[in-house]
Amino acid sequence: MEFLNFLLLGAIGFGSFMVICFRNPLYSVLSLILVFLLSAILLFSLEAEFLGLSFVLIYVGAIAILFLFIVVMLDIKVGIAPIDLGIFNTFLFLIFFTVLLEILISFAGLDLNYNLTSRTDYTWLNWFFEINHFSNAQMFGQILYTYYFFFFLIGGFILFIALIGSLMLVVTLNKSYKIN
């Protein structure tokens, strides 16, 4: 399971890197949707089902589709800039592989089955068994909808204004059209 989590984290990092690397905004938005979906899968694997479902519904279902709608309707033309990034790309790959090598070296000598509590006086309390009468959805719902209800209303209002703004960017009214 840990290998799957590390694999998902790597895919999220690669997808977020591709969001800023693509020149075409349509490809950037599609890779952003991929990052949101991979984050939701990671949250499902960490047993935070409510947050994973919230990522899918809120980020992929509303915000990313809104971005995709704006990008497609504005029909942005992408030009190829004659910039030579040869030295910059070489420097970036050198830094990337150095950091990757350091991470792999640090994990190479690490014993994942080593019991850390044998050398310390720390005690570990499993909070899941202490508060197991609440599910994730009940706990998040109780906290979010009682203490942060106002912020949810503001967030919904901001998304509504973004929807109206994107429609106003796309719709062009004819001057000869008369409103009765």
C-alpha positions in Angstrom: 0.0 0.0 0.0 2.9 2.4 0.7 4.3 1.7 -2.8 0.9 2.7 -4.3 0.9 5.9 -2.2 4.4 6.8 -3.3 3.5 6.0 -6.9 0.5 8.3 -6.7 2.6 11.0 -5.1 5.0 10.8 -8.0 2.3 10.9 -10.5 0.7 13.9 -8.8 4.1 15.7 -8.9 4.6 14.8 -12.5 1.1 16.0 -13.4 1.5 19.3 -11.5 4.8 19.8 -13.3 3.0 19.3 -16.6 0.4 21.9 -15.7 3.1 24.6 -15.9 5.1 23.0 -18.7 2.5 22.9 -21.4 2.2 25.9 -23.7 -1.3 25.0 -24.7 -3.8 26.1 -22.0 -6.1 23.2 -22.9 -3.5 20.6 -22.1 -2.7 22.5 -18.9 -6.3 22.3 -17.8 -6.5 18.6 -18.7 -3.4 17.8 -16.7 -4.8 19.9 -13.8 -7.9 17.6 -13.9 -5.6 14.6 -13.9 -3.8 16.0 -10.8 -7.2 16.5 -9.0 -8.3 12.9 -9.9 -5.0 11.4 -8.7 -5.2 13.4 -5.5 -8.7 12.0 -4.9 -7.4 8.5 -5.5 -4.6 9.1 -3.0 -7.2 10.4 -0.4 -9.3 7.3 -1.0 -6.3 5.1 -0.4 -5.6 6.9 2.8 -9.2 6.2 3.9 -10.3 9.8 3.8 -13.3 9.0 1.6 -15.2 12.3 2.2 -12.2 14.4 1.1 -11.6 12.3 -1.9 -15.2 12.6 -3.0 -15.1 16.3 -2.3 -12.1 16.7 -4.6 -13.9 14.9 -7.4 -17.1 16.9 -7.0 -15.7 20.3 -6.2 -12.4 20.6 -8.1 -13.0 18.3 -11.0 -16.7 18.8 -11.3 -16.9 22.5 -10.9 -13.7 24.4 -11.0 -11.7 22.4 -13.6 -14.7 22.1 -15.9 -15.2 25.9 -15.6 -11.5 26.4 -16.6 -11.9 24.0 -19.5 -15.1 25.9 -20.6 -13.3 29.2 -20.5 -10.2 27.9 -22.4 -12.3 26.3 -25.1 -14.7 29.2 -25.6 -12.0 31.9 -25.7 -10.1 29.9 -28.4 -6.6 31.0 -27.4 -4.1 30.7 -30.2 -0.7 29.3 -29.0 2.3 30.6 -30.8 5.7 28.9 -30.7 8.3 31.2 -29.2 11.8 31.0 -30.7 13.5 30.7 -27.3 16.4 28.5 -26.9 16.2 26.8 -23.4 19.0 24.3 -23.9 21.2 25.4 -21.0 18.2 26.0 -18.8 16.8 22.5 -19.5 20.1 20.9 -18.8 20.4 22.7 -15.5 16.8 21.6 -14.6 17.4 18.0 -15.4 20.7 18.0 -13.4 18.8 19.4 -10.3 16.0 16.9 -10.8 18.2 13.8 -11.1 20.4 15.0 -8.1 17.3 15.3 -5.9 16.0 12.0 -7.1 19.4 10.3 -6.5 19.5 11.7 -2.9 15.9 10.4 -2.2 16.8 7.0 -3.5 20.0 6.9 -1.5 18.2 7.8 1.6 15.6 5.1 1.1 18.2 2.5 0.1 19.5 2.0 3.7 16.2 2.4 5.4 14.7 -0.6 7.1 10.9 -0.1 6.9 10.2 -2.9 9.3 12.3 -1.4 12.1 10.5 -0.9 15.3 11.1 2.7 16.4 9.3 2.4 19.7 11.9 0.0 21.0 14.5 2.8 21.6 12.1 5.5 22.7 9.8 6.1 25.6 7.0 7.4 23.4 3.6 5.8 23.5 1.3 5.6 20.6 -2.4 6.1 20.9 -4.6 4.9 18.1 -7.2 7.6 17.8 -9.2 5.7 15.3 -10.3 3.2 17.9 -10.8 6.0 20.5 -13.3 7.9 18.3 -14.6 5.1 16.1 -18.2 6.1 16.6 -17.8 8.9 14.1 -17.2 8.2 10.4 -15.2 10.5 8.2 -18.3 12.1 6.6 -19.9 12.7 10.0 -16.8 14.2 11.5 -16.1 16.5 8.5 -19.8 17.4 8.2 -20.1 18.3 11.8 -17.1 20.5 11.8 -17.5 22.1 8.4 -21.2 22.8 8.4 -21.3 24.2 12.0 -18.2 26.3 12.2 -17.4 27.0 8.6 -20.9 27.4 7.1 -20.3 31.1 6.2 -17.1 30.2 4.2 -19.1 27.6 2.2 -21.6 30.2 1.3 -18.9 32.6 0.2 -17.2 29.9 -1.8 -20.5 29.0 -3.6 -21.0 32.7 -4.3 -17.5 33.1 -5.8 -18.1 30.0 -8.0 -21.4 31.6 -9.1 -19.6 34.8 -10.0 -17.0 32.9 -11.9 -19.7 31.1 -13.9 -21.4 34.4 -14.8 -18.0 35.9 -15.7 -17.1 33.1 -18.0 -20.5 33.4 -19.7 -20.0 37.1 -20.2 -16.6 36.4 -21.8 -18.2 34.1 -24.3 -21.5 35.8 -25.0 -21.4 38.8 -27.4 -24.6 40.8 -27.7 -25.6 42.4 -30.9 -26.1 46.1 -30.7 -29.3 46.0 -32.8 -30.9 43.5 -30.4 -33.7 45.2 -28.4 -34.8 44.1 -25.0 -38.5 44.5 -24.5 
